[in-house]
């Protein structure tokens, strides 16, 4: 009997949770298409720049260690 009661509580809890999630998602201020494209471009450019910096540092350190270690 106790297990049946817990199952019911869990199902009601899950359904209530999903209803609340839907309500909150309706409150979200979603970006426009142009904003989304702009934000995506900024992220893409930032990733390229950071990758280039990491590659440059890696190359410089590799050459430095080759000189030091002979």
N, C-alpha and C positions, 0 to 999 in steps of 0.2 A: 504494500500500500504506500509506503514511504517513497519507493522508487517511482511509482506512477505520479505522485505529487511533484517530485523533483523534475521529471520529464516535462510536465505541464508548465512548471515555472520556467524552465529553460527555454521552451518553445515560445512562451509569451515574452520572455526577456529578449530573445533573438528577434522576434517580430517587432517589438517595441524599438529595439536598437536600430533595425533597418528603417523603420518609419522616421526615427530621429535623424538618421544619416541623410535620408532624402530631404527632410526639412532643412537641415543645415546646408546641403548642397544647393538648395534653391536660394539661399542667402549669399552665396559666393558671388563675388564680382569677377566674372570671367573676362579675360582679355579679348579684344577685338582681333580680327584676322591680321590687320596691319601691325598691331602691337605684338602679336605672337610671332610674326615673321621677324620683326625688329629684335625681339628678345632672343630668338633662336640664332639670329645672325651674330649678335653680341657674344653669346655663349660659344658659338662655333669659332669666331675669331679669337676669343680668349683661349680656347683649347689649343688652337694652332700656335699662338704666341708662347704659351707655357711649354708646349712640346718642343718648340724651337729652342727655348732657353735651356731646358733640360738636356736636349741633344748637344747644345753648345758646351755646357758645363761638363757633360760626360766626355766629349771629345777632348776638351782642354785637359781634364784630369788624366785621361788615358795617355795623352802625349807627355804630360808632366811625369807620370809614374814610369813611362818608358825611359825618359831621360835620367830620372833618379836611379832606377834599378838597372839601367845599362843596356 
